[in-house]
Structures are given as structure tokens and as C-alpha cells.
Amino acid sequence: MKNSLSKITFVLFIVLTFLSCNSINNTHQIKSPNNNNILTFNLTKKGEPQYTLSHNNKVVIEPSLLGFEFEDIEKMSSGFELINIEKNSYNKVWEQPWGEFKKITDNHNELIAHLKESKGKKRLVDIVFRVFNDGLGFRYVFPKQENLKKVKISNEITQFTFPFDNNVWWIPVHSENSYYESFYRKTPISKTDTINTPATFETKDSLYVAIHEANLTDFASMTLRKTNNNQLESDLVPWANGVKVYAETPFNTPWRTIIVGDTPGDLITSTLMLNLNEPSKINDISWIEPSKYIGIWWGMHLEKYTWGQGEKHGATTENTKKYIDFAAKNNLDGVLVEGWNIGWDGDWTSNGTAFNFTESYPDFDLEEICKYAAKNNVRLIGHNETAGAAKHYEVQIDDAFALYNQLGINAVKTGYVNKFLDNKEWHDSQYGVKHYRKVIETAAKYHIMIDNHEPVKGTGLQRTYPNLMTQEGARGQEYNAWSADGGNTPEHTTILPFTRMLCGPFDFTPGNFDFDYKTPNNAMVQTTLAKQLALYVVLFSPLQMASDLPENYSKKPKEFQFIKEVPSIWSDTKVLDSKIGEYTTIVRKDWNEQNWYLGSITNKNERKLNISLSFLDDNTTYEAEIYADGIDANYKTNPYPVAISKQVVNNKVVLNLNLAPGGGTAIKFSPITE
């Protein structure tokens, strides 16, 4: 009996030892440098890769599967064995040519799981995890191999499984439009449709989480499909024929990113996405110059001007020179002109092949205007609307950009007003991603900066190609001129910093000073004038527009002074106090000087906020120039009053802000030197 018990004990010991070793071999952890975030990777009994993520002992992502399915060949989602685990650490500070921060710290710990199928063709894939203090990035790397060459990806099995049915701020995919111009809505995960990223979650255990992607290169954009009440799964945007991605080994996927914060502001100040992109491929960046500009643009939306030829044609030599004069007088260094080139007559949205990007209309002397602009130290900003005719545009861009470079035009706003590219492909498919990249790379060759409208979403590409200055990709100011729903709601801009703005600069085009215009749909700007000023701080864009008509600025020179002075790039950014959809207060430091700027905005509700100025330098006194909502200001009934005042402050002061309904406050803090 004693011998039998000994044998049983020995067998149990061997089994437990094997299970323990197997667990050790197949389960691995890596922590962020500050130990707050923990990534766990393991293989299931079926050899399925899966990961979990926790933050400060709270589970963010429960065990979630990873893998791919292909057309015509076996999927790669199970039957793996772990060849080995590689771990690395990285800590480096790099500097941007422009941005919301001058210096960025890339400090992460990395785990690479080298996987091999245990049977069959024994194909290889690596999964690379990088854990930062602000979250997690991971990607798939398919090495060059004999048994996996050209592939057609039909599905990506990347799951995001939450412990709760959390609330999420989201916009739908393609059902309303194809370029992200929807209102954000807040629902539980269980009430979502297929949604775009960035998607921002307010978890039931008081965390703020954003799922997105970084370095979207030659791949389909990732959307998220609900699979159950707590789980979302990657859903790649397909080509017209249904294939998600065409690829050939070796290839990498974009990084899948999960930003995790304890406050909403932690999402805004995350640099994870930028850190997961490659360094600049442009060696000489001296020609890349952030700026503020005005444009022959808002008048078209108000139907004062037309894009096409006729009595009200906006893009004339005479009118453009007037805008150049205004820009030169008011410290604006660019003038955007839309409707200058052949192709705008008739229903241009249905026939992008009519556009010519080097030939101007007879009443627009391109060469003369560029000379006039240069003489006034102002640059013309080109405009290339394609109406989605991507191939037609690609044929012309070398000639067009070479001409612009010759004439001193160093920035171009591109547009793609059509549901599809070339009448069949989604903007955010692999087809669209490849097209937009071609435009950016070609522009870099000719020293052209790009402001892309109707784009694929931003994923941090501006680090690699810093001539990609800004993009649209959301409901901007133009909706306040013609939208059938009446325009952007007061809460819209209190949501954008925590959703759309997480994917990069946004050409929202703030700065409306006239609220009495009439449109057929009764659309209107639903803010106070002070909030329009605050948006220059809240919504970041290195090419920042003063969007209204020059005459409306001339009527309010004191308020316009803030737009003239506010920078468009920043050396530091801090979020002082925010509640998504209700209010936010953001402060930013001038890129070149010691001045700080504050922007505080609210939704339709008036609000009193107490703001600590502890972000200001120690032992320094500042003059605060305050542009606040005036007496009885209200976005609905009385948007105009602005109370302008000055106050001496330091970092011990707490300011009391009174925001009107739909209102805001903008402040410039200047050090007082003795």
C-alpha cells in the first residue's frame, strides 16, 4: 500500500511539474516601465494566441484571441507552439518638428512571441507587444517563408474583450457617410453597431480607454465589430471584391493600440500612437512651416460665392488679392483659394475626372497671384478637389506639385467629396490607404505640405511624413453653414478632444465671428464668440484657419487680436479638468516662447469652473489676457458679448471661469519681465 501511494505521489508530481512547465513556457508577462500596465500573453490548449491587459490591478482587457484567416488557404489562429520569447526595453527622447509637445519620451518594454504551427506547413508569425506607461501597442509580423508567400486576408481575429458592458463614445462605419463625419454617440458596447476607431470607453471601474491603431501602412483600416455585449473584434475595411488585404511576406500589420488612463485628459496627452510610428523619412524639414491662414471658402458655403464660373465666382484674381492684403495686414501667412482650377462647373461631385490641377479659370491668374502673395510675405495655399477620382489625380500630381513648388505654393488642401474612391473603393480600404500615402510621399518630394479632407483616419503618420500637417475626418465648421440637422451641437466640440483628436490634428476651421447669416436649412454656429476663440487652443492643427469672412473680423478687432496672436503649434500640453461631452479645459505652451494659452469650453449648459494655474512656472508673474463670455452671453440668443480683461497672476492663483451656455473662455498668459 505504501509503495502504491508513493507511485501515485510521484506520478502526480510529474504531472504537476509538466503542467507547471507548460504554463511557464506558454504564459509570459511584461510590465510598463512604471509597472502600472501589465500585458500577459499565452497559448490556449488549442494553441491559440491570446492576451490580457491590466492597469493598476484593474482588468482592462480579458483574455482575447489573436489570429488571421485567409482566402484559399488555412487560417492562422490555432495549433501554434511557442518557439521562444524575446524581451527588450527602450527609453529615448525624440523631438518633433511640430506638434502638441516638442519633446516626446519613447519608454516601453517589449515582448515578442515567436510562434510556429506545430503541424502542417509549420508557418511562422511573430506577435510584438510594446507596453508603455500610457497603454499597449501590438502588431503581427509575418516573416518571409517558403510556405506563406502571397496572401489574401479575409479576416483578422483580434479581440478586445472587456470585463463589463462599458459605455463607449463611437461613430458608425459607412452607414451615414464614408469619411467619419458623424455625431459621436455614447452607448453601452451592447448597443453599438460596427464602429470606427478611435473608440473611447468609460469603464465601470473608472478607467478611460481608447482603442485605435498606429502606422496604418499598405493595409486596410481597422474597424470594430461587436461579437457579444463585452467584446469587440477587428473588422478590416474590404476592397470592392471582398478581400480585406493583399499582402506578401515579409509584412507587418499596423499596430493595434489601447490607451489607458485614470482621467479623460490622460487620453489626450498620450503619445503612444506617435511612438509606434517610424522616425521622419524627410531629412530636410526646413520647408515644413506650421501657420495660420484665411481662405476664400466660407463664402462658398454661405453661397455668397460659387466654386464654379459665373457672376459670383469666388476665386478671381481681384478677390484673392483682397484676401492676401487682409492676411498681410493681420499676421496671417496663408490664403487658401478653392474653385480656382478647371473642373468646378456643373455637378462636380459626380465627375472628378473633369478636374485639371494645373489649369486655372480665365479670371484667376495663378502666376500673378503667387507673385503678389510673395511680395506681401503671404503664401497661396493650393486646393485640389478630386471628387474621389483618385487615379485621375495620381496621373496629375507630379506635374501639379512641380508647378506649385515653382510658384512658391508649399501647402495644398486635398479633397475627396464622394462616397467612394474611383466609384467603388472605400476611402479607408487598403486601396484608399495606398492612394493617400502616394499623395503624401509625392508631396514631400516637391516640398508640399498636405491638409487632407475626406481622408483615411490619422494613425500617427505625421511622425514619418511631417508634411502631413492636418486632416478633416470629422464634422467641422462647414456643417454650421448648410447641414440639414441645424449644424454642430454645443456638445460636439466637448467630445472631439477625447475621440477624433486622438488620431491626430484636425482642420476643424474655427473662428466664426458672425452668427446672423441665413441658410436654407437654418444651420447656425451653436457657440458663443468666446468659445470660437477657445477652440484655437482646444482643437489642435498646425495649419490653423481663421475661417470667417475678412469683413467680419474687421468689425471686431479686439476679439480678432487673440486669433492673430495664438500659436498653431505647442511645446507642451496639459488637460486641467474635463468631462467628456460636457466640458474641457486645456492649456498649451507656445512652441517658441514662454507664453501659455488656455481654452475652456462647455456644452449647452452654463458652467462655473475653478482652474488652478499651477502649470505656470515657479517664481514668475504673468499677465493674463482673458477673453470670456460677456454679460447675458448665450449661444442661442446672444452669442456676441466677450468680456476682455487683464489680470496679474502666478502659479498659486485659482481662476474662476464663468462659461455661458454653449460658451467658453480663452486666455493668454505672458511672463512679466522687469
Helices and strands as residue ranges (DSSP letters): H 2-26, E 27-31, E 37-43, E 49-55, E 58-70, E 80-95, E 103-117, E 124-132, E 135-142, E 150-161, E 167-170, E 185-188, G 189-191, E 199-202, E 208-214, E 222-228, E 231-236, E 245-248, E 251-252, E 255-261, H 264-268, H 272-275, E 291-296, H 298-301, H 317-329, E 334-337, G 348-350, G 352-354, H 366-375, E 379-385, H 390-407, E 411-415, H 430-445, E 449-452, G 461-463, E 468-471, H 479-482, H 492-495, G 496-498, G 500-503, H 529-538, E 543-546, H 550-554, H 557-565, E 570-579, E 583-590, E 596-602, E 607-612, E 622-629, E 642-649, E 654-659, E 664-671
